[in-house]
Amino acid sequence: MLPDNKGPCREKPAALIRNLCGGRSLSFLLLPRLFMPLEISASSKHAELPPNQSIGIIVSTYNSHITEKLCEGAIATLTAGGISEDRIVVVRVPGAWELPFAVQRLIAVRSFAGAIALGAVIKGETSHDQHINRAVSNTLMQLSMDHNKPIAFGLLTVNSLEQAIQRSGGNKGNKGEECATALLECLRLGTALDRMDSLDT
């Protein structure tokens, strides 16, 4: 004897889904998405460079034959990206350890929109490099959060001089250029986010 077709387990699929959806028509499942996520990036509308603000480039003079190439790459990228040279301030410090000190002093000034920290720490016979790299990277990140300004991290942390050479204009690119590009994108993104905040208020 065939079982009857009564009970919720015997509903047709369409009716079962309709019930699960609170009795609504299934047509809403077939409609195109009318609302898309809001995406904000450096290429968004209103994503412009902040006007009349300066960019600080803080450079370690230790391993200057490496760091000067990083600095040159950063300046060239900033100017190509719309920052005039008179808005770029280069500060030279003795070594990587002193980078956060100068970055802190610059970004605390209202007229500075962001900073790029450049240096080169090459591993030696001891673990000295690890302590410097960790302390500098953590401090720069914290400064960025505290001041709500972008700080591009351009400290090379390499195992050999050859690795540093290849990352300062060699076959691995130029870290100074990469940092400047990242900073420009963050500055544009910041203005777009500021614009969104102003529309909400």
Buried (B, 14 or more C-beta within 10 A) or exposed (E): EEEEEEEEEEBEEEEEEBEEEEEEEEEEEEEEEEEEEEEBEBEBEBBBBBEEBBBBBBBBEBBEEBBBBBBBBBBBBBBEBEBEEEBBBBBBBEBBBBBBEBBBBBBEEEEBBBBBBBBBBBBEEEEEBEEBBEEBBEBBEEBBEEBEBBBBBBBBBBEEEEBBBBBBBEEEEBBBBBBBBBBBBBBBBBBBBEBEEEEEE
